[in-house]
Amino acid sequence: MATATPPSPPAVIVANNMIMENETAHVLQTCRMLEAFAAIGCDVTYLWPAYDKIVPALARLPITLHPIRCQARYGKARYGEFLARLLSPLRRLAGGNSVVVTRSLGVALVGQLVSRRLVLELHRDLKAGARLAAPLLTRRVYWVGISGNLREHIISVYGVPAAQAAACHDAVDYPAFAKAEPLPAAERPRPATDTALVHLYYGTLRPERGLSLIATAAKALPDHGFVLIGGTAADVAAAHAGGLDLPNVLVLPAVAHDRIPRLLRSYDSVLLPYTRDVGTHQWMSPLKLFEALASGTPAVVSNLGPIAEVVSGEHVSFIDCDRPESLGEALTALAADPAAARKRAAAGQARALAHHTWERRARDIITLVESSGVENSGVEGR
């Protein structure tokens, strides 16, 4: 008896109102998703507002690049020009078994005019003005929320059928982080004070990211070292002025992202002390969480709702970001039982490999579209 041939993956057309010139977190995230769709067998085309420069991470991807040349460069003028120029190429490209994927409501509104299957991905709730336009989306658009909390919000607020909404957390290039070699001891940035343990924080040097929690822990634990990497020279100066000018703390400007895997593998823990002042704390799915998990470095993380969707106390050391002393307590416990910390880190690494690769995320999005059997046949009100 002949075995049925599985259907081939659909062509994927990704369109975003994003300038792809510098290796920002959002640009790299977009490149990883484009690469992941290609890795699972999709024929991928990417459309974006283009000028004279293109980030190397995009240029080397095995996909079709379709730049939309724009004159306006900023704000609403660029957005409007991009949308106006987008309809014609989308009309040519979006046919047959293709799926249009976007993180832009405007692109979704344009794309649904010509595509039978369209995915709108949100990393936070729509802004007030955009919420007024959301009812113009057809009932057959698929929605992806960056977390389970956001998926439930989409279903309840925008009336999206549960079968057409998915939670797809962020992901990680697992081999890059799991297989990175630690830096030689002489090359690892360290505070001036010699300490037995050194903890790493990397990312934006903003107060809402838990800098005050780190300062409190550093003052309480002079035998622990803290290395913070991120931001500009002005951000470094502000961090020092904000309480981090301490002998067991070293604050450095941001480094290229390709240096992060080795840095993560070079310290005793990685700190993610997010606070509720982060504007997206109820929705977020931090890239750094998945990078920390994949690295196998013990992670110390704020116990916020979207983070607890991904990991438990079996994978990370949780802290209560509402208690300033909580980070110091967690680091004291980590120092007292390093074997338990390594066990949690190993479990977190296994979880990252099993559930949070970019390829797994790409498959989840395609599964959302293909499993519901819904097709978008044109604009219709909710």
N, C-alpha and C positions, 0 to 999 in steps of 0.2 A: 504494500500500500504506500503510495507516494506521500511524502511529508510536505505539508503546506509550506511555501516559502514565506518567511516573515516579511512584512511590509518594509520597504526601505525608509530610512529617516526622511522627513520632509526637508525641503529647502527652507532655510531660515534667513529672513531679512531683518536685520537689526538697524534701527534708525534712532539716533539720539541727538538732542540739541546740546552737544558737548564739544568744546574745542580740544582737539587731540594733539597738543603740541608739547606738553610737559608731563613728566611721570608723576602726576599727582595720584593719590589713592584711588580716586574715582576713575581716572583714565586707566590705571593698571587693572582695576577691577573689571572694567569693560573689556579690556584686551583678554583677560583670563576667560571671560565668558564666551567671547568670540572664538577663542582657541578651543574651548571645551565643546562647543557645538560642532566645530569641525572634527574634533577627536572622536565624537560618537557617530560620525558618518554623514552629518548634514552638509549640504552645499550652502556656504554662508556668504552673504553679501552685507557690507556695512556702509551706511550712509550717515554723514555728519557734516556740519558746517565747516568748510575747509578754506584755508588761506595759503600761505606760502610754505609753512613748516608742518612736518608730521613727526610724531613721536616714534622713535625706532621700534618700540615694542609693538606698535600697530603695523609698521611697514613690513616686518618680517613674518607676519601671520599667514598661514596657508588659506587665505580667504580672498574673495573679490572685494576690492575697495572701490567705493562709488562716492567720491567726494562731491559735495554740493557747494559749488563756489559761491561765496557770499561777499558782499561789500561791507555791510554793517558788521561790527565786531562785538558789540556789547548790548546787553539788556534786551528790552522788548523789540528794539529795531532788528537785532540779529535773529531773535526768535521768530518774528513775523516774516522776515525774508526767507529764513530756512523753511518754514512751513509752506510759504508760497511757492518755493522752488521744488518742494518735495513731491507734490502730487503727481507730476508727470513721470518721474522715474519710478515711483511706486506703482503707478498704473502699468508700466511695462514689466516690472519685476514680479509683482504679487499676483501669481496665478497658480492654477492647478493645486498641488498639494502643499504650497508654501505657507509659512507662518511668519507673520510680522511681529517682532518683539520690540518693545520700547519702554523707556522709563519716563516718557514725556506724555502728559495728557493731550497736549496739542497735536503731537504726532499720532496718537491713538485716534483722535477725532478725524484727522485727515486720512489715516490709513484705513479706517473702517469703511471708507467710501469705495475702496478698490480691493480690499482683502476679505476673503471669507473667514479667515482665522487670524485673530490678533490677540496678543498678550500685552497687558499693561502691568509693568512691575513698579511697585511703590516701596520706597525705603523709609517713608514717613507719611503721615496723613497729608492729603491735599491742602493747599493753602485756601484761604477763604474764597478768593475769586475763582479759583479752579473748582471748588466744590459746587459753585453755581452752574458750571459747564458740565459737570459729571453726568447729569441726567441725559445729556445728548448722546452718550455712548449707548450702543445697542445692547440689548439683553444678552447678546451672544459673545461679547468680549470676555476674555479670560483675565482674571486678576491674580497677580502674585504679590504677596506681602513678604517683607523681609523677615518677619517673625510670626509666630502663632497669634500673638496679641494683635498685630496689625491685620492679619487675615480675619480674625473675628470682628474687628472694627469695620473692615471693608464689607463684610456680610451684613452686619447690623445697620450701618449708616447708609450704605449705598444700595442696599437691597439686592446684592449679588447672590445668586443661588450658590449654595455650599459646594456643589459639584464643579463650579466654575471658578473657585478660588482656592489657592494653595499657599502654604507657608514654605518658602524656600530660603533658609538661612544662608548667610554668606559662606564662603568656602576657602580652601587653601590649596596651593600648589604643594601637595604633600611631599614628593621627593625632595624638593628644594630645601625644605625645612628639616625633614626627618634625617636626611643624609648629609647635612652640612657638617663640616669639620669645625670643632671649637677653635677659636683663635689661640695661638701660643700665648702662654701666660704673660710674656713680655709685651705683647701687642694689645692686651685687653685694657681699655680705659678703666682706671681705678681712682677712688678718692685719695687725697693726700694721706689720710690716716690709714694705716695698714689694719685690715679687719679680716677675721676668719671667713665671714660670709659677705658676698656682695650681690645686691639685687638690682635688676634692670627694669627701668621704665623707658619706653620709647613711644613717641607720638607727639601730639599737640601739647605744648606747654601752656595749658589753660587751667585756671583754678577749678573749673567744673570737672576736670579729669582726675581730681583727687590729689592735687599738689599739696594741699594743706594736710591731708592724711599722711602723705609721705614725710612732710616736715615734722609732724607730731611723732611718727615712728622713729625718724632719725634722731630726734632729740632724746627719746626714751631709750634708744638702743645704740649707744655710742660704739658698741663692739660690732655693729653691722654697718656695711658700706652700701651706698646707694648711687647708682649711675643713671642719670636722666639724659636722654638724647632726643632732641626734637626742636622744631621752631627755628627762629632766626636769632641773630646775636642780640637783638632787642628783647626777644622772648626770654633768652637766657638771663639777661640783666634783670628783667621783671621777676623771674623765678627766684633769683637771689634776693631781690628786695622783698619778696613775699614770704621769706622765712627759710629759704633753702641755702643760704650762705653759711654752711656748716662744714666742719673739717672732715666729716665722714660722708659728705655729699659732693658729687661731681656732676655739673650740668653742662652739656655740650649741645651745639647746634645740630640740626638734622643731618643725617647722612643719606646717601643713595640707598634706595630700598633693597638693592641686591646685596648690600652688606648686612642686612638684618638677620638672615638665617644663621650666619656664623656668630653674630653677637648674641643671639638668643641661646645658642648652645654653649656660651662661655660663662654663664653666671649661675648662681645658686637658685634664683627664682626670677620670674617675670611678674611685674605688678600691673594690674588693671583695676585701679581703685576708682571706677566711675562713680559720680555722685548723681543725685536726682536733679541737679542743676543742668545736666546735659539735656539739651532741648528734645532729644529723641529717646530719652531713657526708657519710655514705655514701649517703644517699638524696636529699638536698635538690635543689630546683630553684628558686633564688632569684628572686623577682619582680624584684628590683633588677637582676639580670643582663639581663632582657628589656627593662626600662625603659632601661638604659644602651645596649643595642644599638639600640633604636628611636630614641634621641635623636641618634645619629650622633656622640656624644662618644667619644673614645678611652677604652677600658676597660682597667683593669689588674686582673687577676683571678687568684685562687689556682687552681692547676692540680689540682683535686680531681676524682675520678672522675665524679660526676654532671654537673659543669660541662663536662668534656671531652666528654660525650655531645652537648652542644649546640653548642659552639664549638671552634675550633682556633686555632692561632697566626695563621691568615689573618684572624681576626676581632677578636682581642684580644691584649693583651700578657700572657702568663702569668707568674706568679711561683711560686716554691717556698716555701710558707708555713712549711716546716721550717727555712729559712735566713733569719734575721732581716734580713740585708743584701739579700735578693732584691728587695724592693720598691724600695729606693733604686737598685739597678742598673737595674731596668726603667724608672724615671722618668728616669734619666740617659740611657738609650738613646732614650727618647721625645723628650727635649729635643734630642738630637743629630740626630734624623731625623724632624721633625714631618710631613713628606710621607708617610713610611711609616705613621706613626700614623693619619693621616687616611685613607689607603687601607684600612687594617684596619677603621677605624670605618665607612667606607662599605660594606664587605663585610658587616660585622656588621649594619648597618641593613637591607641587602637580605635578609639571612637572617631577621631578625625579621619582616619583611613577608611573606616567603614561607612561613614555617613556624610562627610563634609569635604569631599573633593569637588573641584569644579565640574568634572565630568558627571558626577552623580547629580549635581545641581542641574546641569543641562538636560539630563535624562528626565529628571522630575518635571521640568517645565514642558518638555515634549509630551510626557505621559499625561499631564493635565489636559493638554489640548486634544490628544488622541483618545483618551479614555472616556470622555463625556459624550462624544458623538455629536456635539453641537457645532454647527457651522454658521458663520456670519454671512447672511445673504443680503445685507444692506442696512441702512439706517432705520431704526425704529425706536420710538420713545420707550422709556421704562414705564 
